[in-house]
Structures are given as structure tokens and as C-alpha cells.
Amino acid sequence: MKLSYHGHSVVMIETNGKTILIDPFITGNSLTDLKTDEVKADVIILSHGHNDHVGDTVELAKRNHSLVIAMADLANLLSWKGLNVHGMSIGGAYSFDFGKVKLTQAFHGSSYVTENKEIIYCGMPAGILFMAEGKTIYHAGDTGLFSDMKLIGERHPIDVAFLPIGDNYTMGPEDAAYAATLLNAKKVVPIHYNTFPPIKQDPQKFIELLQNDTGLIMQSGDSFEL
């Protein structure tokens, strides 16, 4: 399994002959190394409906004939745009041919803003557990700290956790470091920071707050094998 990070909250997983892209915010993401017209994705998984997470999903999914996995409300919205979707809800899991996906709770919002300045409700936000090749990846999406992260870690031993540290809209470094303790992940990667002025953070300070040398700062385009 190969994991790579591409700025903001964009994470790519390559496993079982498939490329899975989480929260593909590319256009407008000054920190990404990706180009929309070059990205190949068999599967797209969305944590919630905000524009900086849905991002380029419609264009990518249409060009690649991708399966889009999202909360049921958001999945319905995207199906009306002609996408192939699989809707889920918090606490539910589903086994696909490329791996198992389970959605967890997250404390945030979830809506999509149209070009006409309309706000469309997209259901609840979610975190994402992805399981394949005997490994478990946790992408927390956008969330504040919550105590049930301990339960998530106990029920699903986590190999890699991608946690937001930007503050203002999500956990800041201190809360994210505490979340890492609750989750007891083997490796922790900070995401969702420095893309916009309100979420400017020094990831090294977050790493220094972690216990047991579990932190890994990834630059856009960095990858590792798991």
C-alpha cells in the first residue's frame, strides 16, 4: 500500500490495483502538486460537503468514471450531477473489492456553496476509516476534538492517522496532539493547515507535542509505503 499527501486534506491511497483519492481539493489549492487534468482516480472518498474538500470531484469522477463514496446526502447531490456514487452514514461500513470503508463521526459542518451563493446542506460531516492489506488508515476530515476518538482507536487499531491541525475551523495543534493520544495511531500526519491565512500553523510544533516519535510531516507530493 502506498500513501501520499497532496496539500490541504488531499490524501491518495494506492492499493489492490486501485487509486483512491480522499477530499480532492486541487483547483484553488495553492499547496497541491496535483493537476486536475492529470489525476487518475478509481475511487474518490469525501469527508464532507465543503468546497475545499469536494473540490474537483465532479470533473475528476466524470473523466475517470470514478466511484464516489460519501455521506448519503452528499452522495445524492453528486448523483444528480451524473456521478456514480455509493452513499453511507456514520457508523456504517462497506467492503468493496479494493478495501473496506467505514465512516466515523466528526464535529464540523457540511454544506456546498454554489456559484449563485446558495448553500446546499450535505448531511453530517464524517471521518474516514479505510482498511486494506491488513492496514487501517484514519482520515479525520474536518473535526474538533472529541473523546470517542479513543473508542475509534480501540475498535480499529490505526496504522496511520491524518489529523487536521489548522485551528479556527478544526482542531489546533494542541487538541490534535491529544487526539493522537486517544487514537493511539502508529503514525500521525498533520493535514488541513497553511492553505489559507486563518489556518496558518507550524507543523513542527505539532510534531513536538506528540508522544513516542509518531509524527510525520509530509510535503505535497511526499509518499511512503505501508
Secondary structure per residue as TSV (DSSP state, phi and psi in degrees):
chain	resnum	aa	ss	phi	psi
A	1	M	-	360.0	131.7
A	2	K	E	-114.0	131.2
A	3	L	E	-115.3	137.6
A	4	S	E	-140.0	153.8
A	5	Y	E	-117.5	141.6
A	6	H	-	-135.6	38.5
A	7	G	S	84.4	150.2
A	8	H	T	55.0	-114.9
A	9	S	T	-118.3	19.2
A	10	V	-	-81.9	117.7
A	11	V	E	-126.7	136.7
A	12	M	E	-116.0	135.8
A	13	I	E	-122.5	127.8
A	14	E	E	-115.8	115.3
A	15	T	E	-157.0	148.2
A	16	N	T	50.7	37.5
A	17	G	T	74.7	9.8
A	18	K	E	-122.2	151.6
A	19	T	E	-110.7	120.3
A	20	I	E	-111.0	128.3
A	21	L	E	-117.3	125.4
A	22	I	E	-103.1	128.8
A	23	D	S	49.9	67.2
A	24	P	-	-79.2	68.2
A	25	F	-	-84.0	100.6
A	26	I	-	-114.3	-58.4
A	27	T	T	-65.9	122.3
A	28	G	T	92.3	-4.5
A	29	N	-	-96.4	101.1
A	30	S	T	-69.4	-13.6
A	31	L	T	-97.9	-5.4
A	32	T	-	-85.5	152.0
A	33	D	-	-97.7	-4.7
A	34	L	-	-84.3	154.3
A	35	K	-	-122.0	128.5
A	36	T	G	-54.6	-41.4
A	37	D	G	-77.1	-2.8
A	38	E	G	-111.3	-13.3
A	39	V	-	-75.0	134.0
A	40	K	-	-113.8	130.4
A	41	A	-	-144.4	120.8
A	42	D	S	-77.2	-32.7
A	43	V	E	-137.8	139.4
A	44	I	E	-122.4	129.1
A	45	I	E	-116.4	129.7
A	46	L	-	-112.5	135.6
A	47	S	S	-82.8	-34.5
A	48	H	-	-167.6	-179.4
A	49	G	-	-91.0	-0.1
A	50	H	-	-63.5	147.5
A	51	N	H	-57.7	-32.6
A	52	D	H	-82.9	13.5
A	53	H	H	-128.8	-43.7
A	54	V	H	-63.7	-42.5
A	55	G	T	49.4	-119.0
A	56	D	T	-97.4	23.3
A	57	T	H	-54.3	-47.2
A	58	V	H	-61.4	-49.8
A	59	E	H	-63.4	-45.8
A	60	L	H	-63.3	-45.4
A	61	A	H	-66.6	-37.8
A	62	K	H	-68.6	-41.6
A	63	R	H	-72.1	-35.2
A	64	N	H	-99.2	-2.6
A	65	H	T	55.6	42.8
A	66	S	-	-75.0	150.4
A	67	L	E	-84.5	130.5
A	68	V	E	-109.8	122.5
A	69	I	E	-107.4	127.1
A	70	A	E	-160.3	169.4
A	71	M	E	-53.4	147.0
A	72	A	H	-54.6	-40.9
A	73	D	H	-63.6	-46.7
A	74	L	H	-67.1	-39.0
A	75	A	H	-61.3	-41.5
A	76	N	H	-60.8	-44.6
A	77	L	H	-59.0	-44.1
A	78	L	H	-72.1	-29.1
A	79	S	H	-65.5	-32.1
A	80	W	T	-69.4	-15.6
A	81	K	T	-94.1	7.5
A	82	G	T	91.5	13.9
A	83	L	-	-91.3	153.8
A	84	N	E	-85.1	114.7
A	85	V	E	-124.8	158.9
A	86	H	E	-132.7	108.6
A	87	G	E	-84.9	142.5
A	88	M	E	-138.0	177.6
A	89	S	-	-140.5	165.2
A	90	I	T	-59.8	132.1
A	91	G	T	92.9	-15.9
A	92	G	-	-88.7	148.6
A	93	A	E	-129.9	155.4
A	94	Y	E	-148.4	135.8
A	95	S	E	-96.4	116.7
A	96	F	E	-100.8	173.8
A	97	D	T	-70.5	-15.8
A	98	F	T	-102.2	-9.3
A	99	G	E	154.3	176.8
A	100	K	E	-105.4	136.0
A	101	V	E	-118.8	133.3
A	102	K	E	-133.9	134.7
A	103	L	E	-97.6	136.5
A	104	T	E	-112.3	169.8
A	105	Q	E	-70.2	157.6
A	106	A	-	-149.9	148.6
A	107	F	-	-108.5	103.0
A	108	H	S	-167.5	-159.6
A	109	G	-	-116.2	178.8
A	110	S	-	-161.3	101.8
A	111	S	E	-152.1	159.2
A	112	Y	E	-118.5	130.7
A	113	V	E	-99.9	122.3
A	114	T	-	-84.6	171.5
A	115	E	T	-64.2	-22.1
A	116	N	T	-91.1	14.2
A	117	K	S	62.9	33.1
A	118	E	-	-94.7	142.0
A	119	I	E	-106.8	119.4
A	120	I	E	-106.8	122.9
A	121	Y	E	-68.6	133.5
A	122	C	-	-119.1	25.1
A	123	G	-	82.6	-163.8
A	124	M	-	-83.5	153.1
A	125	P	-	-75.0	164.1
A	126	A	E	-147.7	157.7
A	127	G	E	-98.0	165.4
A	128	I	E	-126.8	125.4
A	129	L	E	-104.9	125.6
A	130	F	E	-120.8	126.5
A	131	M	E	-125.1	124.2
A	132	A	E	-161.2	152.5
A	133	E	T	53.9	31.2
A	134	G	T	75.7	9.9
A	135	K	E	-114.6	153.5
A	136	T	E	-126.2	124.5
A	137	I	E	-110.2	134.6
A	138	Y	E	-118.8	118.6
A	139	H	E	-109.2	112.2
A	140	A	-	-74.9	-9.1
A	141	G	-	65.5	-150.1
A	142	D	S	-98.1	121.4
A	143	T	-	-158.7	156.5
A	144	G	-	-88.1	173.7
A	145	L	-	-69.5	137.9
A	146	F	-	-145.3	147.2
A	147	S	T	-68.3	-23.7
A	148	D	T	-71.5	-2.3
A	149	M	H	-59.5	-31.4
A	150	K	H	-61.8	-41.8
A	151	L	H	-65.3	-40.1
A	152	I	H	-59.4	-45.5
A	153	G	H	-67.0	-34.6
A	154	E	H	-72.4	-38.5
A	155	R	H	-78.3	-26.8
A	156	H	S	-139.2	85.8
A	157	P	-	-50.6	122.7
A	158	I	-	-100.6	127.5
A	159	D	S	-82.5	-42.6
A	160	V	E	-138.1	131.0
A	161	A	E	-117.3	126.0
A	162	F	E	-99.3	113.2
A	163	L	E	-120.4	134.5
A	164	P	E	-71.9	140.2
A	165	I	-	-127.9	5.8
A	166	G	-	-67.0	-19.5
A	167	D	-	65.3	-175.4
A	168	N	T	64.0	-61.0
A	169	Y	T	-100.8	-19.5
A	170	T	S	-140.1	-167.4
A	171	M	-	-57.7	146.2
A	172	G	-	-93.4	-178.3
A	173	P	H	-56.7	-41.4
A	174	E	H	-66.1	-47.7
A	175	D	H	-67.1	-37.1
A	176	A	H	-65.5	-36.6
A	177	A	H	-65.5	-38.2
A	178	Y	H	-67.9	-37.9
A	179	A	H	-60.4	-39.9
A	180	A	H	-61.6	-36.5
A	181	T	H	-64.5	-43.1
A	182	L	H	-65.1	-41.1
A	183	L	H	-74.4	-28.2
A	184	N	T	56.7	41.3
A	185	A	-	-74.3	149.0
A	186	K	S	-71.6	-31.9
A	187	K	E	-140.0	139.5
A	188	V	E	-128.0	126.0
A	189	V	E	-118.1	124.2
A	190	P	E	-75.9	140.1
A	191	I	E	-137.3	176.5
A	192	H	S	57.0	57.8
A	193	Y	-	-151.3	153.7
A	194	N	S	69.5	-0.3
A	195	T	S	-72.5	-37.5
A	196	F	S	-131.7	155.5
A	197	P	G	-53.0	-40.5
A	198	P	G	-66.3	-14.7
A	199	I	G	-117.1	29.7
A	200	K	-	-69.8	124.5
A	201	Q	-	-146.0	157.6
A	202	D	-	-99.2	107.0
A	203	P	H	-63.2	-26.0
A	204	Q	H	-64.2	-35.5
A	205	K	H	-65.5	-36.0
A	206	F	H	-63.7	-46.5
A	207	I	H	-57.8	-38.8
A	208	E	H	-68.0	-20.8
A	209	L	H	-82.4	-15.2
A	210	L	S	-79.1	156.4
A	211	Q	S	-99.8	153.6
A	212	N	T	62.8	27.3
A	213	D	T	53.7	47.0
A	214	T	-	-96.8	-10.8
A	215	G	B	-80.9	147.1
A	216	L	-	-142.2	116.7
A	217	I	-	-86.2	124.8
A	218	M	-	-113.9	128.2
A	219	Q	-	-82.9	160.0
A	220	S	T	-60.0	122.9
A	221	G	T	101.9	-13.1
A	222	D	-	-67.7	149.2
A	223	S	E	-147.5	164.1
A	224	F	E	-154.8	158.0
A	225	E	E	-93.4	140.0
A	226	L	-	-117.1	360.0
